[in-house]
Each structure stands twice: as structure tokens, then as C-alpha cells.
Amino acid sequence: MKLILAVLVVVLVAEAQAQWYRFPGEAVQGGNDMLRAYRDMRKANWRDSDKYFHARGNYDAAKRGPGGRWAARVISDGREALQGLSRRGNSDAAADQAANRWGRNGGDPNRYRPKGLPRKY
């Protein structure tokens, strides 16, 4: 009886604390959220909407959990690093990263929404 109780306690503690098994699925879903935001940005082709889609992709991915948050950070930082090689200045990169952090930390992406952007985005 004591052994069963001990195993039950260990399982409950591990279940409540670790949940490491969800991380890969959250990461994949977060990556899909980032891809959806990128595709919407390309489809919308709307002036000054870049920051909004950065924030929205990070926001949606981070809502998935730690795995989604990780995926959003890796994708955002990687994208900015690659674009930094071809950019003329760093002011746009800094603004993009601010929008990324805003969305990843749960900020409303509509803060960056440009006027007139269709509601479907």
C-alpha cells in the first residue's frame, strides 16, 4: 500500500511539474503559428504591417506554452540574424525585435496594427 501511494505521489508531482512531453508538440504548433503569420503578411501585402505580423506570430506561438514560446524566439531571432547580414541599418531590426518580444510576452498585437488592414488579419 505504501509503495502504491509513493508511486502515485511521484506521478502526480512529475505530471504537475515537468510536462516535458508537451514541449515538442507546442514547438511544432508554435512554428506553424509563425508560418501562418508570415503567409498572412505576404498575402496582405499591406504597407507598415510588418511589426503587426511579427507581434501576432509571436503572440500566437507563445500562447501554446513553453515549446511555442521557444519556437517563436528561435524563429524570430534567426530571421533577424539572417536579415541583419543584408540590412543597411539596425533600426528596423531593433523595432522588429521589440514587436517580437511584445507578442511573445503576451502583449496585444493590435498595438502594431496599421490603419486599414483588413479585419481578417
Jmol script that loads the backbone (N, CA, C; Angstrom):
load data "model"
ATOM      1  N   MET A   1       0.819  -1.198   0.000  1.00  0.00           N
ATOM      2  CA  MET A   1       0.000   0.000   0.000  1.00  0.00           C
ATOM      3  C   MET A   1       0.861   1.259   0.000  1.00  0.00           C
ATOM      4  N   LYS A   2       1.930   1.238   0.797  1.00  0.00           N
ATOM      5  CA  LYS A   2       2.816   2.393   0.851  1.00  0.00           C
ATOM      6  C   LYS A   2       3.504   2.611  -0.501  1.00  0.00           C
ATOM      7  N   LEU A   3       3.859   1.513  -1.161  1.00  0.00           N
ATOM      8  CA  LEU A   3       4.507   1.612  -2.461  1.00  0.00           C
ATOM      9  C   LEU A   3       3.562   2.242  -3.493  1.00  0.00           C
ATOM     10  N   ILE A   4       2.320   1.838  -3.488  1.00  0.00           N
ATOM     11  CA  ILE A   4       1.336   2.389  -4.423  1.00  0.00           C
ATOM     12  C   ILE A   4       1.140   3.880  -4.159  1.00  0.00           C
ATOM     13  N   LEU A   5       1.050   4.259  -2.901  1.00  0.00           N
ATOM     14  CA  LEU A   5       0.891   5.663  -2.534  1.00  0.00           C
ATOM     15  C   LEU A   5       2.112   6.471  -2.955  1.00  0.00           C
ATOM     16  N   ALA A   6       3.307   5.928  -2.745  1.00  0.00           N
ATOM     17  CA  ALA A   6       4.535   6.619  -3.129  1.00  0.00           C
ATOM     18  C   ALA A   6       4.595   6.814  -4.645  1.00  0.00           C
ATOM     19  N   VAL A   7       4.254   5.780  -5.400  1.00  0.00           N
ATOM     20  CA  VAL A   7       4.249   5.882  -6.861  1.00  0.00           C
ATOM     21  C   VAL A   7       3.225   6.917  -7.317  1.00  0.00           C
ATOM     22  N   LEU A   8       2.064   6.927  -6.712  1.00  0.00           N
ATOM     23  CA  LEU A   8       1.020   7.890  -7.057  1.00  0.00           C
ATOM     24  C   LEU A   8       1.494   9.322  -6.803  1.00  0.00           C
ATOM     25  N   VAL A   9       2.141   9.557  -5.695  1.00  0.00           N
ATOM     26  CA  VAL A   9       2.642  10.895  -5.371  1.00  0.00           C
ATOM     27  C   VAL A   9       3.714  11.320  -6.379  1.00  0.00           C
ATOM     28  N   VAL A  10       4.630  10.416  -6.708  1.00  0.00           N
ATOM     29  CA  VAL A  10       5.688  10.732  -7.669  1.00  0.00           C
ATOM     30  C   VAL A  10       5.089  11.062  -9.034  1.00  0.00           C
ATOM     31  N   VAL A  11       4.127  10.281  -9.470  1.00  0.00           N
ATOM     32  CA  VAL A  11       3.489  10.524 -10.764  1.00  0.00           C
ATOM     33  C   VAL A  11       2.774  11.869 -10.768  1.00  0.00           C
ATOM     34  N   LEU A  12       2.050  12.181  -9.716  1.00  0.00           N
ATOM     35  CA  LEU A  12       1.334  13.456  -9.655  1.00  0.00           C
ATOM     36  C   LEU A  12       2.298  14.637  -9.642  1.00  0.00           C
ATOM     37  N   VAL A  13       3.388  14.529  -8.899  1.00  0.00           N
ATOM     38  CA  VAL A  13       4.379  15.606  -8.855  1.00  0.00           C
ATOM     39  C   VAL A  13       5.029  15.767 -10.227  1.00  0.00           C
ATOM     40  N   ALA A  14       5.418  14.671 -10.824  1.00  0.00           N
ATOM     41  CA  ALA A  14       6.048  14.731 -12.146  1.00  0.00           C
ATOM     42  C   ALA A  14       5.087  15.304 -13.184  1.00  0.00           C
ATOM     43  N   GLU A  15       3.850  14.906 -13.124  1.00  0.00           N
ATOM     44  CA  GLU A  15       2.839  15.391 -14.074  1.00  0.00           C
ATOM     45  C   GLU A  15       2.627  16.893 -13.924  1.00  0.00           C
ATOM     46  N   ALA A  16       2.556  17.358 -12.689  1.00  0.00           N
ATOM     47  CA  ALA A  16       2.282  18.774 -12.444  1.00  0.00           C
ATOM     48  C   ALA A  16       3.487  19.648 -12.753  1.00  0.00           C
ATOM     49  N   GLN A  17       4.690  19.158 -12.503  1.00  0.00           N
ATOM     50  CA  GLN A  17       5.878  19.992 -12.631  1.00  0.00           C
ATOM     51  C   GLN A  17       6.543  19.912 -13.999  1.00  0.00           C
ATOM     52  N   ALA A  18       6.753  18.726 -14.489  1.00  0.00           N
ATOM     53  CA  ALA A  18       7.599  18.569 -15.673  1.00  0.00           C
ATOM     54  C   ALA A  18       6.857  18.881 -16.965  1.00  0.00           C
ATOM     55  N   GLN A  19       5.908  18.107 -17.311  1.00  0.00           N
ATOM     56  CA  GLN A  19       5.162  18.210 -18.563  1.00  0.00           C
ATOM     57  C   GLN A  19       6.090  18.435 -19.756  1.00  0.00           C
ATOM     58  N   TRP A  20       7.266  17.861 -19.704  1.00  0.00           N
ATOM     59  CA  TRP A  20       8.260  17.968 -20.768  1.00  0.00           C
ATOM     60  C   TRP A  20       7.768  17.318 -22.054  1.00  0.00           C
ATOM     61  N   TYR A  21       6.862  16.384 -21.923  1.00  0.00           N
ATOM     62  CA  TYR A  21       6.379  15.668 -23.101  1.00  0.00           C
ATOM     63  C   TYR A  21       5.537  16.549 -24.007  1.00  0.00           C
ATOM     64  N   ARG A  22       5.060  17.679 -23.524  1.00  0.00           N
ATOM     65  CA  ARG A  22       4.260  18.592 -24.344  1.00  0.00           C
ATOM     66  C   ARG A  22       5.120  19.547 -25.172  1.00  0.00           C
ATOM     67  N   PHE A  23       6.345  19.748 -24.736  1.00  0.00           N
ATOM     68  CA  PHE A  23       7.222  20.743 -25.357  1.00  0.00           C
ATOM     69  C   PHE A  23       7.374  20.565 -26.871  1.00  0.00           C
ATOM     70  N   PRO A  24       7.688  19.363 -27.361  1.00  0.00           N
ATOM     71  CA  PRO A  24       7.855  19.215 -28.820  1.00  0.00           C
ATOM     72  C   PRO A  24       6.600  19.563 -29.612  1.00  0.00           C
ATOM     73  N   GLY A  25       5.445  19.136 -29.146  1.00  0.00           N
ATOM     74  CA  GLY A  25       4.196  19.459 -29.842  1.00  0.00           C
ATOM     75  C   GLY A  25       3.909  20.949 -29.829  1.00  0.00           C
ATOM     76  N   GLU A  26       4.162  21.590 -28.690  1.00  0.00           N
ATOM     77  CA  GLU A  26       3.967  23.036 -28.596  1.00  0.00           C
ATOM     78  C   GLU A  26       4.912  23.762 -29.546  1.00  0.00           C
ATOM     79  N   ALA A  27       6.146  23.262 -29.646  1.00  0.00           N
ATOM     80  CA  ALA A  27       7.126  23.891 -30.534  1.00  0.00           C
ATOM     81  C   ALA A  27       6.682  23.791 -31.990  1.00  0.00           C
ATOM     82  N   VAL A  28       6.187  22.636 -32.387  1.00  0.00           N
ATOM     83  CA  VAL A  28       5.714  22.463 -33.766  1.00  0.00           C
ATOM     84  C   VAL A  28       4.517  23.372 -34.032  1.00  0.00           C
ATOM     85  N   GLN A  29       3.578  23.405 -33.108  1.00  0.00           N
ATOM     86  CA  GLN A  29       2.402  24.265 -33.274  1.00  0.00           C
ATOM     87  C   GLN A  29       2.804  25.737 -33.302  1.00  0.00           C
ATOM     88  N   GLY A  30       3.765  26.106 -32.454  1.00  0.00           N
ATOM     89  CA  GLY A  30       4.254  27.490 -32.445  1.00  0.00           C
ATOM     90  C   GLY A  30       4.923  27.850 -33.759  1.00  0.00           C
ATOM     91  N   GLY A  31       5.678  26.912 -34.309  1.00  0.00           N
ATOM     92  CA  GLY A  31       6.286  27.136 -35.622  1.00  0.00           C
ATOM     93  C   GLY A  31       5.231  27.335 -36.695  1.00  0.00           C
ATOM     94  N   ASN A  32       4.151  26.571 -36.606  1.00  0.00           N
ATOM     95  CA  ASN A  32       3.040  26.739 -37.559  1.00  0.00           C
ATOM     96  C   ASN A  32       2.376  28.102 -37.400  1.00  0.00           C
ATOM     97  N   ASP A  33       2.263  28.573 -36.158  1.00  0.00           N
ATOM     98  CA  ASP A  33       1.697  29.909 -35.926  1.00  0.00           C
ATOM     99  C   ASP A  33       2.566  30.990 -36.564  1.00  0.00           C
ATOM    100  N   MET A  34       3.879  30.822 -36.430  1.00  0.00           N
ATOM    101  CA  MET A  34       4.805  31.785 -37.027  1.00  0.00           C
ATOM    102  C   MET A  34       4.696  31.750 -38.561  1.00  0.00           C
ATOM    103  N   LEU A  35       4.598  30.562 -39.128  1.00  0.00           N
ATOM    104  CA  LEU A  35       4.457  30.417 -40.580  1.00  0.00           C
ATOM    105  C   LEU A  35       3.147  31.041 -41.064  1.00  0.00           C
ATOM    106  N   ARG A  36       2.071  30.839 -40.314  1.00  0.00           N
ATOM    107  CA  ARG A  36       0.778  31.414 -40.694  1.00  0.00           C
ATOM    108  C   ARG A  36       0.850  32.942 -40.696  1.00  0.00           C
ATOM    109  N   ALA A  37       1.509  33.520 -39.689  1.00  0.00           N
ATOM    110  CA  ALA A  37       1.640  34.976 -39.643  1.00  0.00           C
ATOM    111  C   ALA A  37       2.462  35.482 -40.829  1.00  0.00           C
ATOM    112  N   TYR A  38       3.514  34.761 -41.174  1.00  0.00           N
ATOM    113  CA  TYR A  38       4.348  35.149 -42.316  1.00  0.00           C
ATOM    114  C   TYR A  38       3.544  35.084 -43.613  1.00  0.00           C
ATOM    115  N   ARG A  39       2.793  34.002 -43.789  1.00  0.00           N
ATOM    116  CA  ARG A  39       1.982  33.867 -45.009  1.00  0.00           C
ATOM    117  C   ARG A  39       0.906  34.952 -45.090  1.00  0.00           C
ATOM    118  N   ASP A  40       0.290  35.253 -43.949  1.00  0.00           N
ATOM    119  CA  ASP A  40      -0.713  36.321 -43.934  1.00  0.00           C
ATOM    120  C   ASP A  40      -0.083  37.667 -44.284  1.00  0.00           C
ATOM    121  N   MET A  41       1.131  37.899 -43.789  1.00  0.00           N
ATOM    122  CA  MET A  41       1.817  39.154 -44.090  1.00  0.00           C
ATOM    123  C   MET A  41       2.075  39.261 -45.595  1.00  0.00           C
ATOM    124  N   ARG A  42       2.535  38.183 -46.191  1.00  0.00           N
ATOM    125  CA  ARG A  42       2.804  38.184 -47.633  1.00  0.00           C
ATOM    126  C   ARG A  42       1.505  38.355 -48.437  1.00  0.00           C
ATOM    127  N   LYS A  43       0.450  37.690 -47.979  1.00  0.00           N
ATOM    128  CA  LYS A  43      -0.833  37.759 -48.682  1.00  0.00           C
ATOM    129  C   LYS A  43      -1.450  39.153 -48.557  1.00  0.00           C
ATOM    130  N   ALA A  44      -1.374  39.726 -47.357  1.00  0.00           N
ATOM    131  CA  ALA A  44      -1.964  41.043 -47.134  1.00  0.00           C
ATOM    132  C   ALA A  44      -1.226  42.108 -47.942  1.00  0.00           C
ATOM    133  N   ASN A  45       0.101  42.005 -48.000  1.00  0.00           N
ATOM    134  CA  ASN A  45       0.916  42.961 -48.742  1.00  0.00           C
ATOM    135  C   ASN A  45       0.521  44.393 -48.393  1.00  0.00           C
ATOM    136  N   TRP A  46       0.436  44.651 -47.087  1.00  0.00           N
ATOM    137  CA  TRP A  46      -0.056  45.930 -46.593  1.00  0.00           C
ATOM    138  C   TRP A  46       1.098  46.758 -46.060  1.00  0.00           C
ATOM    139  N   ARG A  47       1.110  48.018 -46.412  1.00  0.00           N
ATOM    140  CA  ARG A  47       2.185  48.914 -46.002  1.00  0.00           C
ATOM    141  C   ARG A  47       2.234  49.051 -44.476  1.00  0.00           C
ATOM    142  N   ASP A  48       3.428  49.014 -43.929  1.00  0.00           N
ATOM    143  CA  ASP A  48       3.689  49.190 -42.490  1.00  0.00           C
ATOM    144  C   ASP A  48       3.020  48.136 -41.613  1.00  0.00           C
ATOM    145  N   SER A  49       2.799  46.943 -42.145  1.00  0.00           N
ATOM    146  CA  SER A  49       2.162  45.891 -41.344  1.00  0.00           C
ATOM    147  C   SER A  49       3.168  44.898 -40.776  1.00  0.00           C
ATOM    148  N   ASP A  50       4.433  45.048 -41.092  1.00  0.00           N
ATOM    149  CA  ASP A  50       5.470  44.101 -40.686  1.00  0.00           C
ATOM    150  C   ASP A  50       5.485  43.880 -39.173  1.00  0.00           C
ATOM    151  N   LYS A  51       5.480  44.951 -38.410  1.00  0.00           N
ATOM    152  CA  LYS A  51       5.557  44.827 -36.944  1.00  0.00           C
ATOM    153  C   LYS A  51       4.329  44.110 -36.385  1.00  0.00           C
ATOM    154  N   TYR A  52       3.172  44.383 -36.961  1.00  0.00           N
ATOM    155  CA  TYR A  52       1.949  43.718 -36.509  1.00  0.00           C
ATOM    156  C   TYR A  52       2.059  42.206 -36.685  1.00  0.00           C
ATOM    157  N   PHE A  53       2.519  41.758 -37.839  1.00  0.00           N
ATOM    158  CA  PHE A  53       2.615  40.322 -38.084  1.00  0.00           C
ATOM    159  C   PHE A  53       3.724  39.682 -37.252  1.00  0.00           C
ATOM    160  N   HIS A  54       4.776  40.431 -36.972  1.00  0.00           N
ATOM    161  CA  HIS A  54       5.801  39.932 -36.052  1.00  0.00           C
ATOM    162  C   HIS A  54       5.175  39.676 -34.674  1.00  0.00           C
ATOM    163  N   ALA A  55       4.482  40.685 -34.177  1.00  0.00           N
ATOM    164  CA  ALA A  55       3.872  40.564 -32.847  1.00  0.00           C
ATOM    165  C   ALA A  55       2.811  39.467 -32.826  1.00  0.00           C
ATOM    166  N   ARG A  56       2.000  39.387 -33.874  1.00  0.00           N
ATOM    167  CA  ARG A  56       0.935  38.377 -33.906  1.00  0.00           C
ATOM    168  C   ARG A  56       1.485  36.960 -33.950  1.00  0.00           C
ATOM    169  N   GLY A  57       2.484  36.720 -34.770  1.00  0.00           N
ATOM    170  CA  GLY A  57       3.075  35.386 -34.846  1.00  0.00           C
ATOM    171  C   GLY A  57       3.665  34.949 -33.513  1.00  0.00           C
ATOM    172  N   ASN A  58       4.392  35.854 -32.866  1.00  0.00           N
ATOM    173  CA  ASN A  58       4.987  35.543 -31.567  1.00  0.00           C
ATOM    174  C   ASN A  58       3.917  35.351 -30.499  1.00  0.00           C
ATOM    175  N   TYR A  59       2.884  36.169 -30.539  1.00  0.00           N
ATOM    176  CA  TYR A  59       1.793  36.066 -29.569  1.00  0.00           C
ATOM    177  C   TYR A  59       1.085  34.722 -29.684  1.00  0.00           C
ATOM    178  N   ASP A  60       0.718  34.350 -30.917  1.00  0.00           N
ATOM    179  CA  ASP A  60       0.011  33.088 -31.137  1.00  0.00           C
ATOM    180  C   ASP A  60       0.875  31.894 -30.731  1.00  0.00           C
ATOM    181  N   ALA A  61       2.150  31.939 -31.078  1.00  0.00           N
ATOM    182  CA  ALA A  61       3.051  30.832 -30.745  1.00  0.00           C
ATOM    183  C   ALA A  61       3.248  30.720 -29.236  1.00  0.00           C
ATOM    184  N   ALA A  62       3.432  31.843 -28.571  1.00  0.00           N
ATOM    185  CA  ALA A  62       3.686  31.825 -27.124  1.00  0.00           C
ATOM    186  C   ALA A  62       2.476  31.319 -26.345  1.00  0.00           C
ATOM    187  N   LYS A  63       1.272  31.516 -26.888  1.00  0.00           N
ATOM    188  CA  LYS A  63       0.064  31.012 -26.212  1.00  0.00           C
ATOM    189  C   LYS A  63       0.054  29.492 -26.148  1.00  0.00           C
ATOM    190  N   ARG A  64       0.832  28.833 -26.979  1.00  0.00           N
ATOM    191  CA  ARG A  64       0.883  27.360 -27.000  1.00  0.00           C
ATOM    192  C   ARG A  64       1.548  26.798 -25.752  1.00  0.00           C
ATOM    193  N   GLY A  65       2.414  27.568 -25.125  1.00  0.00           N
ATOM    194  CA  GLY A  65       3.138  27.093 -23.957  1.00  0.00           C
ATOM    195  C   GLY A  65       4.632  27.289 -24.133  1.00  0.00           C
ATOM    196  N   PRO A  66       5.431  26.705 -23.242  1.00  0.00           N
ATOM    197  CA  PRO A  66       6.881  26.889 -23.307  1.00  0.00           C
ATOM    198  C   PRO A  66       7.498  26.480 -24.644  1.00  0.00           C
ATOM    199  N   GLY A  67       7.011  25.420 -25.241  1.00  0.00           N
ATOM    200  CA  GLY A  67       7.539  24.989 -26.532  1.00  0.00           C
ATOM    201  C   GLY A  67       7.254  25.999 -27.630  1.00  0.00           C
ATOM    202  N   GLY A  68       6.053  26.548 -27.648  1.00  0.00           N
ATOM    203  CA  GLY A  68       5.699  27.566 -28.634  1.00  0.00           C
ATOM    204  C   GLY A  68       6.486  28.843 -28.428  1.00  0.00           C
ATOM    205  N   ARG A  69       6.685  29.201 -27.176  1.00  0.00           N
ATOM    206  CA  ARG A  69       7.473  30.389 -26.853  1.00  0.00           C
ATOM    207  C   ARG A  69       8.915  30.213 -27.340  1.00  0.00           C
ATOM    208  N   TRP A  70       9.463  29.017 -27.120  1.00  0.00           N
ATOM    209  CA  TRP A  70      10.821  28.717 -27.564  1.00  0.00           C
ATOM    210  C   TRP A  70      10.910  28.806 -29.090  1.00  0.00           C
ATOM    211  N   ALA A  71       9.948  28.198 -29.778  1.00  0.00           N
ATOM    212  CA  ALA A  71       9.950  28.219 -31.242  1.00  0.00           C
ATOM    213  C   ALA A  71       9.876  29.654 -31.761  1.00  0.00           C
ATOM    214  N   ALA A  72       9.028  30.469 -31.153  1.00  0.00           N
ATOM    215  CA  ALA A  72       8.893  31.861 -31.578  1.00  0.00           C
ATOM    216  C   ALA A  72      10.215  32.608 -31.404  1.00  0.00           C
ATOM    217  N   ARG A  73      10.884  32.387 -30.282  1.00  0.00           N
ATOM    218  CA  ARG A  73      12.160  33.060 -30.034  1.00  0.00           C
ATOM    219  C   ARG A  73      13.228  32.617 -31.044  1.00  0.00           C
ATOM    220  N   VAL A  74      13.320  31.312 -31.266  1.00  0.00           N
ATOM    221  CA  VAL A  74      14.330  30.789 -32.198  1.00  0.00           C
ATOM    222  C   VAL A  74      14.069  31.294 -33.614  1.00  0.00           C
ATOM    223  N   ILE A  75      12.832  31.230 -34.056  1.00  0.00           N
ATOM    224  CA  ILE A  75      12.495  31.664 -35.417  1.00  0.00           C
ATOM    225  C   ILE A  75      12.704  33.168 -35.573  1.00  0.00           C
ATOM    226  N   SER A  76      12.235  33.948 -34.607  1.00  0.00           N
ATOM    227  CA  SER A  76      12.375  35.408 -34.686  1.00  0.00           C
ATOM    228  C   SER A  76      13.831  35.833 -34.659  1.00  0.00           C
ATOM    229  N   ASP A  77      14.579  35.288 -33.714  1.00  0.00           N
ATOM    230  CA  ASP A  77      15.993  35.667 -33.606  1.00  0.00           C
ATOM    231  C   ASP A  77      16.775  35.210 -34.834  1.00  0.00           C
ATOM    232  N   GLY A  78      16.468  34.018 -35.319  1.00  0.00           N
ATOM    233  CA  GLY A  78      17.148  33.524 -36.510  1.00  0.00           C
ATOM    234  C   GLY A  78      16.850  34.365 -37.735  1.00  0.00           C
ATOM    235  N   ARG A  79      15.598  34.737 -37.876  1.00  0.00           N
ATOM    236  CA  ARG A  79      15.198  35.558 -39.026  1.00  0.00           C
ATOM    237  C   ARG A  79      15.888  36.920 -38.977  1.00  0.00           C
ATOM    238  N   GLU A  80      15.912  37.525 -37.807  1.00  0.00           N
ATOM    239  CA  GLU A  80      16.539  38.837 -37.675  1.00  0.00           C
ATOM    240  C   GLU A  80      18.045  38.750 -37.894  1.00  0.00           C
ATOM    241  N   ALA A  81      18.659  37.659 -37.439  1.00  0.00           N
ATOM    242  CA  ALA A  81      20.102  37.492 -37.649  1.00  0.00           C
ATOM    243  C   ALA A  81      20.417  37.363 -39.131  1.00  0.00           C
ATOM    244  N   LEU A  82      19.619  36.584 -39.855  1.00  0.00           N
ATOM    245  CA  LEU A  82      19.847  36.425 -41.289  1.00  0.00           C
ATOM    246  C   LEU A  82      19.608  37.729 -42.041  1.00  0.00           C
ATOM    247  N   GLN A  83      18.561  38.444 -41.656  1.00  0.00           N
ATOM    248  CA  GLN A  83      18.277  39.706 -42.331  1.00  0.00           C
ATOM    249  C   GLN A  83      19.301  40.766 -41.964  1.00  0.00           C
ATOM    250  N   GLY A  84      19.879  40.641 -40.788  1.00  0.00           N
ATOM    251  CA  GLY A  84      20.892  41.605 -40.368  1.00  0.00           C
ATOM    252  C   GLY A  84      22.109  41.595 -41.265  1.00  0.00           C
ATOM    253  N   LEU A  85      22.361  40.488 -41.919  1.00  0.00           N
ATOM    254  CA  LEU A  85      23.504  40.393 -42.826  1.00  0.00           C
ATOM    255  C   LEU A  85      23.317  41.248 -44.077  1.00  0.00           C
ATOM    256  N   SER A  86      22.050  41.497 -44.453  1.00  0.00           N
ATOM    257  CA  SER A  86      21.788  42.234 -45.681  1.00  0.00           C
ATOM    258  C   SER A  86      21.191  43.619 -45.438  1.00  0.00           C
ATOM    259  N   ARG A  87      20.937  43.981 -44.196  1.00  0.00           N
ATOM    260  CA  ARG A  87      20.312  45.283 -43.902  1.00  0.00           C
ATOM    261  C   ARG A  87      21.312  46.415 -43.935  1.00  0.00           C
ATOM    262  N   ARG A  88      20.789  47.585 -44.247  1.00  0.00           N
ATOM    263  CA  ARG A  88      21.641  48.782 -44.250  1.00  0.00           C
ATOM    264  C   ARG A  88      21.814  49.326 -42.844  1.00  0.00           C
ATOM    265  N   GLY A  89      20.788  49.178 -41.995  1.00  0.00           N
ATOM    266  CA  GLY A  89      20.875  49.712 -40.637  1.00  0.00           C
ATOM    267  C   GLY A  89      20.221  48.775 -39.650  1.00  0.00           C
ATOM    268  N   ASN A  90      20.397  49.046 -38.382  1.00  0.00           N
ATOM    269  CA  ASN A  90      19.842  48.187 -37.344  1.00  0.00           C
ATOM    270  C   ASN A  90      18.569  48.738 -36.729  1.00  0.00           C
ATOM    271  N   SER A  91      18.112  49.903 -37.149  1.00  0.00           N
ATOM    272  CA  SER A  91      16.921  50.485 -36.528  1.00  0.00           C
ATOM    273  C   SER A  91      15.688  49.622 -36.793  1.00  0.00           C
ATOM    274  N   ASP A  92      15.551  49.092 -37.994  1.00  0.00           N
ATOM    275  CA  ASP A  92      14.413  48.245 -38.310  1.00  0.00           C
ATOM    276  C   ASP A  92      14.492  46.923 -37.553  1.00  0.00           C
ATOM    277  N   ALA A  93      15.683  46.373 -37.428  1.00  0.00           N
ATOM    278  CA  ALA A  93      15.865  45.118 -36.696  1.00  0.00           C
ATOM    279  C   ALA A  93      15.482  45.298 -35.234  1.00  0.00           C
ATOM    280  N   ALA A  94      15.857  46.407 -34.652  1.00  0.00           N
ATOM    281  CA  ALA A  94      15.520  46.665 -33.250  1.00  0.00           C
ATOM    282  C   ALA A  94      14.009  46.803 -33.070  1.00  0.00           C
ATOM    283  N   ALA A  95      13.350  47.473 -34.008  1.00  0.00           N
ATOM    284  CA  ALA A  95      11.893  47.626 -33.933  1.00  0.00           C
ATOM    285  C   ALA A  95      11.198  46.284 -34.131  1.00  0.00           C
ATOM    286  N   ASP A  96      11.710  45.461 -35.042  1.00  0.00           N
ATOM    287  CA  ASP A  96      11.146  44.126 -35.249  1.00  0.00           C
ATOM    288  C   ASP A  96      11.282  43.288 -33.982  1.00  0.00           C
ATOM    289  N   GLN A  97      12.448  43.331 -33.358  1.00  0.00           N
ATOM    290  CA  GLN A  97      12.671  42.549 -32.139  1.00  0.00           C
ATOM    291  C   GLN A  97      11.786  43.051 -31.002  1.00  0.00           C
ATOM    292  N   ALA A  98      11.546  44.347 -30.933  1.00  0.00           N
ATOM    293  CA  ALA A  98      10.640  44.886 -29.908  1.00  0.00           C
ATOM    294  C   ALA A  98       9.230  44.334 -30.121  1.00  0.00           C
ATOM    295  N   ALA A  99       8.782  44.281 -31.373  1.00  0.00           N
ATOM    296  CA  ALA A  99       7.456  43.722 -31.686  1.00  0.00           C
ATOM    297  C   ALA A  99       7.431  42.227 -31.368  1.00  0.00           C
ATOM    298  N   ASN A 100       8.519  41.529 -31.659  1.00  0.00           N
ATOM    299  CA  ASN A 100       8.606  40.108 -31.338  1.00  0.00           C
ATOM    300  C   ASN A 100       8.460  39.883 -29.830  1.00  0.00           C
ATOM    301  N   ARG A 101       9.222  40.627 -29.060  1.00  0.00           N
ATOM    302  CA  ARG A 101       9.168  40.482 -27.586  1.00  0.00           C
ATOM    303  C   ARG A 101       7.781  40.852 -27.050  1.00  0.00           C
ATOM    304  N   TRP A 102       7.198  41.907 -27.611  1.00  0.00           N
ATOM    305  CA  TRP A 102       5.868  42.349 -27.168  1.00  0.00           C
ATOM    306  C   TRP A 102       4.862  41.208 -27.329  1.00  0.00           C
ATOM    307  N   GLY A 103       4.832  40.595 -28.486  1.00  0.00           N
ATOM    308  CA  GLY A 103       3.902  39.496 -28.734  1.00  0.00           C
ATOM    309  C   GLY A 103       4.215  38.272 -27.891  1.00  0.00           C
ATOM    310  N   ARG A 104       5.489  37.919 -27.783  1.00  0.00           N
ATOM    311  CA  ARG A 104       5.904  36.745 -27.017  1.00  0.00           C
ATOM    312  C   ARG A 104       5.580  36.884 -25.535  1.00  0.00           C
ATOM    313  N   ASN A 105       5.578  38.122 -25.039  1.00  0.00           N
ATOM    314  CA  ASN A 105       5.270  38.360 -23.626  1.00  0.00           C
ATOM    315  C   ASN A 105       3.792  38.593 -23.361  1.00  0.00           C
ATOM    316  N   GLY A 106       2.954  38.314 -24.364  1.00  0.00           N
ATOM    317  CA  GLY A 106       1.510  38.385 -24.165  1.00  0.00           C
ATOM    318  C   GLY A 106       0.889  39.732 -24.476  1.00  0.00           C
ATOM    319  N   GLY A 107       1.667  40.648 -25.054  1.00  0.00           N
ATOM    320  CA  GLY A 107       1.113  41.955 -25.425  1.00  0.00           C
ATOM    321  C   GLY A 107       0.181  41.837 -26.620  1.00  0.00           C
ATOM    322  N   ASP A 108      -0.815  42.697 -26.664  1.00  0.00           N
ATOM    323  CA  ASP A 108      -1.802  42.682 -27.750  1.00  0.00           C
ATOM    324  C   ASP A 108      -1.139  43.090 -29.068  1.00  0.00           C
ATOM    325  N   PRO A 109      -1.148  42.207 -30.069  1.00  0.00           N
ATOM    326  CA  PRO A 109      -0.523  42.545 -31.356  1.00  0.00           C
ATOM    327  C   PRO A 109      -1.165  43.745 -32.041  1.00  0.00           C
ATOM    328  N   ASN A 110      -2.401  44.062 -31.692  1.00  0.00           N
ATOM    329  CA  ASN A 110      -3.091  45.187 -32.327  1.00  0.00           C
ATOM    330  C   ASN A 110      -2.432  46.526 -32.027  1.00  0.00           C
ATOM    331  N   ARG A 111      -1.517  46.540 -31.077  1.00  0.00           N
ATOM    332  CA  ARG A 111      -0.739  47.752 -30.800  1.00  0.00           C
ATOM    333  C   ARG A 111       0.001  48.185 -32.076  1.00  0.00           C
ATOM    334  N   TYR A 112       0.397  47.223 -32.888  1.00  0.00           N
ATOM    335  CA  TYR A 112       1.166  47.480 -34.104  1.00  0.00           C
ATOM    336  C   TYR A 112       0.312  47.418 -35.370  1.00  0.00           C
ATOM    337  N   ARG A 113      -0.972  47.264 -35.226  1.00  0.00           N
ATOM    338  CA  ARG A 113      -1.852  47.106 -36.388  1.00  0.00           C
ATOM    339  C   ARG A 113      -1.947  48.420 -37.168  1.00  0.00           C
ATOM    340  N   PRO A 114      -1.642  48.380 -38.473  1.00  0.00           N
ATOM    341  CA  PRO A 114      -1.740  49.609 -39.263  1.00  0.00           C
ATOM    342  C   PRO A 114      -3.198  49.922 -39.608  1.00  0.00           C
ATOM    343  N   LYS A 115      -3.478  51.187 -39.811  1.00  0.00           N
ATOM    344  CA  LYS A 115      -4.834  51.604 -40.177  1.00  0.00           C
ATOM    345  C   LYS A 115      -5.223  50.995 -41.520  1.00  0.00           C
ATOM    346  N   GLY A 116      -6.438  50.511 -41.570  1.00  0.00           N
ATOM    347  CA  GLY A 116      -6.982  49.998 -42.823  1.00  0.00           C
ATOM    348  C   GLY A 116      -6.693  48.545 -43.124  1.00  0.00           C
ATOM    349  N   LEU A 117      -5.855  47.889 -42.298  1.00  0.00           N
ATOM    350  CA  LEU A 117      -5.558  46.473 -42.536  1.00  0.00           C
ATOM    351  C   LEU A 117      -6.866  45.674 -42.397  1.00  0.00           C
ATOM    352  N   PRO A 118      -7.214  44.862 -43.378  1.00  0.00           N
ATOM    353  CA  PRO A 118      -8.477  44.117 -43.299  1.00  0.00           C
ATOM    354  C   PRO A 118      -8.593  43.304 -42.017  1.00  0.00           C
ATOM    355  N   ARG A 119      -9.798  43.210 -41.486  1.00  0.00           N
ATOM    356  CA  ARG A 119     -10.061  42.543 -40.202  1.00  0.00           C
ATOM    357  C   ARG A 119      -9.720  41.060 -40.220  1.00  0.00           C
ATOM    358  N   LYS A 120      -9.698  40.443 -41.402  1.00  0.00           N
ATOM    359  CA  LYS A 120      -9.423  39.007 -41.445  1.00  0.00           C
ATOM    360  C   LYS A 120      -8.002  38.693 -40.982  1.00  0.00           C
ATOM    361  N   TYR A 121      -7.157  39.718 -40.888  1.00  0.00           N
ATOM    362  CA  TYR A 121      -5.809  39.541 -40.371  1.00  0.00           C
ATOM    363  C   TYR A 121      -5.796  40.010 -38.949  1.00  0.00           C
TER     364      TYR A 121
END
end "model"
wireframe off; spacefill off
backbone 0.3
color backbone group
